[in-house]
Amino acid sequence: MNINKSILRSMGRANAKYGLITEGDRVLLGLSGGKDSLSLAHALKHMQRVAPFDFTYEAVTVTYGMGEDLKILHEHCLSHDIKHTIIDTSIFELAKDKIRKNSSFCSFFSRMRRGALYTYALENGFNKLALAHHLDDAAESFFMNFMNNGTLRSMAPVYKAENGIVVIRPLIHVRERQLRDNAVLNELPTIGDEACPAMRFDVKMPHARYETKELLARLEKENPHLFTSLKSAFEKVQVNSFAQKEFLDC
């Protein structure tokens, strides 16, 4: 597997800076089968070989109960010595009663999938959950919250969930296009939109993230250093320059 070295460098620096994975960690990787999580699965395998500390990890894919065919993904993981478990759920059937016609669905499926991962992690002794969010995801989330929700919020490299599981994002400094190129270069058997439950629901297709992605693409075309600046800004938040009362200096 010829993983892009810039991906490995960015991941290594993030790990060193935030202590994402350390000695003795048991890491559960949420593997959707897309370009991001599959690239992370292989990057973690590389990290296992070269890191000066020992850790274990397992990739887990949560099904929605739509008859998903994960044979190719499972065989790919096994052929690269990546332990892979499939968790079958009935999230799709449950959604029929929970999601109203013409309503948004992304947050519902995300919460249910995350809940299944948390449960598996707690029941099997994992202390960390790795998600494959990247710098583009963080930037898009920031702008979506800023423009639509009136809040300044992005994606933290690491945080502890209420259940005690530490959630980590090893790819938080990696660009999406790097992961796309890596998937093409290594001919990864990625799963695309065909696995999206929305294809079988009469619901509004999510537009906010797509529109934000387009906005950022236009801004980056005008300013090629946009994402470098955003990455730096996410690490230099001057909270006392905003209007939240508890952060004011006086």
C-alpha positions as CSV (number, residue, x, y, z in Angstrom):
1,M,0.0,0.0,0.0
2,N,1.6,3.2,-1.2
3,I,0.1,5.7,1.2
4,N,0.7,9.4,0.4
5,K,3.6,10.5,2.5
6,S,2.0,13.9,3.1
7,I,-0.9,12.2,4.7
8,L,1.4,10.2,7.0
9,R,3.3,13.3,8.0
10,S,0.2,15.3,8.7
11,M,-1.2,12.4,10.7
12,G,2.0,12.0,12.7
13,R,2.3,15.6,13.5
14,A,-1.3,15.7,14.7
15,N,-0.7,12.6,16.8
16,A,2.4,14.2,18.4
17,K,0.7,17.5,19.1
18,Y,-2.6,16.2,20.6
19,G,-1.6,12.8,21.9
20,L,-4.3,11.1,19.9
21,I,-2.8,7.5,20.1
22,T,-0.4,6.5,22.9
23,E,1.1,3.4,24.5
24,G,-1.4,0.7,25.1
25,D,-4.4,2.3,23.5
26,R,-7.1,0.1,22.1
27,V,-8.6,2.0,19.1
28,L,-11.9,1.4,17.4
29,L,-12.0,2.8,13.8
30,G,-15.4,3.7,12.4
31,L,-15.0,2.3,8.9
32,S,-17.7,3.4,6.5
33,G,-15.8,2.1,3.5
34,G,-15.4,5.6,1.9
35,K,-12.1,7.1,0.8
36,D,-11.5,8.8,4.1
37,S,-12.0,6.0,6.6
38,L,-10.4,3.4,4.3
39,S,-7.3,5.6,3.9
40,L,-7.2,6.0,7.7
41,A,-7.4,2.2,8.2
42,H,-4.3,1.8,6.1
43,A,-2.6,4.8,7.7
44,L,-3.2,3.3,11.1
45,K,-1.6,0.0,9.9
46,H,1.4,1.9,8.8
47,M,1.5,3.7,12.2
48,Q,1.4,0.4,14.0
49,R,4.6,-0.7,12.2
50,V,6.7,2.5,12.7
51,A,5.4,4.1,15.9
52,P,7.7,3.9,19.0
53,F,4.8,2.7,21.0
54,D,2.4,-0.2,20.9
55,F,-1.4,0.0,20.2
56,T,-4.1,-2.1,18.7
57,Y,-7.0,-1.2,16.5
58,E,-10.0,-2.8,14.9
59,A,-12.1,-1.5,12.0
60,V,-15.9,-1.7,12.5
61,T,-18.5,-1.1,9.9
62,V,-22.1,-0.4,11.0
63,T,-24.8,-1.5,8.6
64,Y,-28.2,0.1,8.4
65,G,-30.1,-3.1,7.7
66,M,-30.6,-2.3,4.0
67,G,-29.0,-5.5,2.8
68,E,-25.6,-3.9,2.3
69,D,-23.0,-6.1,0.6
70,L,-19.7,-5.6,2.4
71,K,-18.0,-8.7,1.1
72,I,-15.4,-6.8,-1.0
73,L,-14.6,-4.3,1.9
74,H,-14.3,-7.1,4.4
75,E,-12.0,-9.2,2.2
76,H,-9.9,-6.1,1.4
77,C,-9.4,-5.5,5.2
78,L,-8.5,-9.2,5.8
79,S,-6.0,-9.3,2.9
80,H,-4.2,-6.3,4.5
81,D,-4.2,-7.8,8.0
82,I,-6.8,-5.3,9.3
83,K,-9.2,-6.8,11.7
84,H,-12.7,-5.9,10.5
85,T,-16.0,-6.5,12.2
86,I,-19.5,-5.8,10.8
87,I,-22.2,-4.7,13.1
88,D,-25.7,-5.3,11.7
89,T,-28.4,-3.0,12.9
90,S,-32.1,-2.2,12.0
91,I,-31.5,1.6,11.8
92,F,-33.1,1.8,8.4
93,E,-36.4,0.2,9.6
94,L,-36.3,2.4,12.7
95,A,-35.9,5.5,10.6
96,K,-39.1,4.8,8.7
97,D,-41.0,5.7,11.9
98,K,-38.7,8.4,13.1
99,I,-38.0,10.5,10.0
100,R,-40.9,12.6,8.7
101,K,-41.5,13.1,5.0
102,N,-39.4,15.9,3.5
103,S,-37.3,16.1,6.7
104,S,-33.5,16.0,7.1
105,F,-32.0,12.6,7.8
106,C,-28.2,13.0,8.1
107,S,-28.1,13.8,11.8
108,F,-30.4,10.9,12.6
109,F,-28.3,8.3,10.9
110,S,-25.1,9.8,12.2
111,R,-26.4,9.7,15.8
112,M,-27.6,6.1,15.5
113,R,-24.3,4.9,13.8
114,R,-22.2,6.7,16.5
115,G,-24.3,5.1,19.2
116,A,-23.7,1.6,17.7
117,L,-19.9,2.3,17.7
118,Y,-19.9,3.6,21.3
119,T,-21.8,0.5,22.4
120,Y,-19.3,-1.9,20.7
121,A,-16.4,0.1,22.0
122,L,-17.6,-0.1,25.6
123,E,-18.6,-3.7,25.4
124,N,-15.2,-4.7,23.9
125,G,-12.7,-2.7,26.0
126,F,-11.8,0.0,23.5
127,N,-10.8,3.3,25.1
128,K,-10.6,5.4,21.9
129,L,-12.9,5.8,18.8
130,A,-11.1,7.0,15.6
131,L,-13.2,8.9,13.0
132,A,-11.9,9.9,9.6
133,H,-12.9,13.6,9.5
134,H,-10.4,15.8,7.7
135,L,-9.5,19.5,7.5
136,D,-12.2,20.1,4.8
137,D,-14.8,18.6,7.1
138,A,-13.7,20.9,9.9
139,A,-13.8,24.0,7.7
140,E,-17.2,23.1,6.3
141,S,-18.6,22.5,9.8
142,F,-17.2,25.9,11.0
143,F,-18.8,27.8,8.1
144,M,-22.1,25.9,8.3
145,N,-22.4,26.6,12.0
146,F,-21.3,30.2,11.5
147,M,-23.7,30.9,8.6
148,N,-26.7,28.8,9.6
149,N,-26.7,28.2,13.4
150,G,-25.2,31.4,14.7
151,T,-22.4,29.7,16.6
152,L,-18.6,29.4,16.2
153,R,-18.0,25.6,16.3
154,S,-15.8,23.2,14.3
155,M,-14.4,19.7,14.9
156,A,-11.9,19.1,17.7
157,P,-8.9,16.7,17.1
158,V,-9.8,14.9,20.3
159,Y,-12.5,15.0,23.0
160,K,-14.0,12.8,25.6
161,A,-17.6,11.6,25.2
162,E,-20.0,11.5,28.1
163,N,-19.6,7.7,28.2
164,G,-15.8,8.0,28.8
165,I,-14.7,7.0,25.2
166,V,-12.1,9.4,23.8
167,V,-13.0,10.4,20.2
168,I,-10.0,11.1,18.0
169,R,-9.6,12.5,14.5
170,P,-6.1,11.5,13.2
171,L,-6.8,13.1,9.7
172,I,-7.9,16.5,11.0
173,H,-5.0,18.3,9.3
174,V,-5.3,16.3,6.0
175,R,-7.0,17.7,2.9
176,E,-9.8,15.8,1.3
177,R,-8.2,15.9,-2.1
178,Q,-5.2,14.1,-0.6
179,L,-7.4,11.3,0.5
180,R,-9.2,11.2,-2.8
181,D,-5.9,10.9,-4.6
182,N,-4.7,8.3,-2.2
183,A,-7.8,6.2,-2.9
184,V,-7.3,6.4,-6.6
185,L,-3.6,5.7,-6.5
186,N,-4.0,2.5,-4.4
187,E,-7.3,1.5,-6.1
188,L,-9.1,1.2,-2.8
189,P,-12.5,-0.5,-3.1
190,T,-14.4,2.5,-1.8
191,I,-18.1,2.6,-1.1
192,G,-19.8,5.7,-2.4
193,D,-23.3,7.2,-2.4
194,E,-24.9,3.9,-3.2
195,A,-24.7,3.1,0.5
196,C,-26.5,6.4,1.5
197,P,-29.9,5.6,3.1
198,A,-31.3,8.8,1.6
199,M,-31.5,7.1,-1.8
200,R,-34.4,5.1,-0.4
201,F,-36.2,7.8,1.5
202,D,-38.5,10.6,0.3
203,V,-36.6,13.2,2.1
204,K,-34.8,16.5,1.3
205,M,-31.3,15.9,0.1
206,P,-28.8,17.7,2.3
207,H,-27.8,21.0,0.6
208,A,-26.0,23.0,3.3
209,R,-22.8,21.0,3.3
210,Y,-22.7,20.9,-0.5
211,E,-23.3,24.7,-0.8
212,T,-20.6,25.3,1.9
213,K,-18.2,23.0,0.0
214,E,-18.8,25.1,-3.2
215,L,-18.3,28.3,-1.3
216,L,-15.0,27.2,0.1
217,A,-13.9,26.1,-3.3
218,R,-14.6,29.5,-4.7
219,L,-12.8,31.2,-1.8
220,E,-9.8,28.9,-2.1
221,K,-9.6,29.7,-5.8
222,E,-9.2,33.4,-4.9
223,N,-6.9,32.7,-2.0
224,P,-4.9,29.5,-2.4
225,H,-3.7,29.7,1.2
226,L,-7.2,29.7,2.7
227,F,-7.0,26.3,4.3
228,T,-3.6,26.9,5.7
229,S,-5.0,30.0,7.3
230,L,-8.0,28.2,8.6
231,K,-5.9,25.4,10.1
232,S,-3.9,28.1,11.9
233,A,-7.0,30.0,13.0
234,F,-8.5,26.8,14.6
235,E,-5.4,26.6,16.8
236,K,-5.4,30.3,17.8
237,V,-8.8,31.1,19.1
238,Q,-8.8,34.4,21.0
239,V,-12.0,33.9,23.0
240,N,-11.8,37.2,24.8
241,S,-12.2,39.1,21.4
242,F,-15.8,37.8,21.1
243,A,-18.9,38.8,23.1
244,Q,-19.4,35.8,25.3
245,K,-19.6,37.3,28.8
246,E,-17.7,34.6,30.7
247,F,-14.6,35.0,28.4
248,L,-14.4,38.8,28.7
249,D,-11.3,40.3,30.5
250,C,-13.3,42.6,32.8
